[in-house]
Amino acid sequence: MTHTWQSALILTAYIIIFLTGLPANLLALRAFVGRVRQPQPAPIHILLLSLTLADLLLLLLLPFKIIEAASNFHWYLPEIVCALTGFGFYSSIYCSTWLLAGISIERYLGVAFPVQYKLFRRPVYGVIAAVVAWIMSFGHCSIVIIAQYLNTTQQVRNPNEITCYENFTKEQLDLVLPWRLELCLVLFFIPMAVTIFCYWRFVRIMLTQPHVGAQRRRRAVGLAVVTLLNFLVSFGPYNVSHLVGFYTKKSPEWRVLAVVFSSLNASLDPLLFYFSSSAMRRAFGRGLQLLRNRGSSLLGRRGKEAAEVTNGDRGVSQAEGVPSSDFATD
């Protein structure tokens, strides 16, 4: 069982992830819903909206993980809550990996084959990619519910021994460990390989094209770096635990810490949104403008200064709204 100090550390991490990730993803949700509602939305915005929804699903389930950590990883809630929380939580994590791969493919095609991409770009392609990612993740993670009910917690006599998807019987491990290995290969290593290849080509093209401005080059590099960090820092430790568990025939004790890193994905994705979409940059700019205006009103400085800030931000928004602002796909 996890030590008390580890529970406190994990509890603090979950709270920070929740407080930082929720407002950022709600801001992204508003921005991407506005873009998707426009006629003929770009597939990239459908994928970014889907990624935002996956992050929000994880964040909405995070309070249950917070309660679990606060209880030193004893589970006092109903068993069905454990099964549904784990199902949605891990499904959102693995949905994100293939959505990130889809975004990398879209970015690469947009700069490598700009003419063909614009001719054949259809919103339905983004919808199909998002639906496939959701089906794959939810289908694979149904193992969470199956394993939870294979040997139910009702058999545990002492309530203080009840855990949620942590302590497994031999029958559960015989089912869970091979399935986790398959999860690691299909929903982590393959999309990571696709993402690395696409962003390597994407960044190389952006840096070698003489007509590409310095700002767009910096955004391209930032997009690739944030996505790679997401895979290595957020998803890497959790999936490595699958490999270790399959080799040792038991669930690693440090797996609970790896789950925390996977949750960090919900806080890192808004950075990806900022580098990837002018809609998100405009939303972020409006948010900063609102904070500045409120700060000015508290200090009694309204009027001309606020108007100048507003006009300046509008000018930036209009400039970023041109087709070339988002790597020829916006």
Secondary structure, DSSP 8 states (H G I E B T S, - for coil): ---HHHHHHHHHHHHHHHHHHHHHHHHHHHHHHHHHTSSS--HHHHHHHHHHHHHHHHHHHHHHHHHHHHTTT---S-HHHHHHHHHHHHHHHHHHHHHHHHHHHHHHHHHHSHHHHHHH--HHHHHHHHHHHHHHHHHHTTHHHHHHHHS-GGG-SSGGG--SSSS--HHHHHHHHHHHHHHHIIIIIHHHHHHHHHHHHHHHHHHH-TTS-HHHHHHHHHHHHHHHHIIIIIIHHHHHHHHHHHHHTS--TTHHHHHHHHHTHHHHHHHHHHHH-HHHHHHHHHHHHHHHHHHHHHTT--SHHHHHHHHHHHHHHHHHTSGGGGTT--
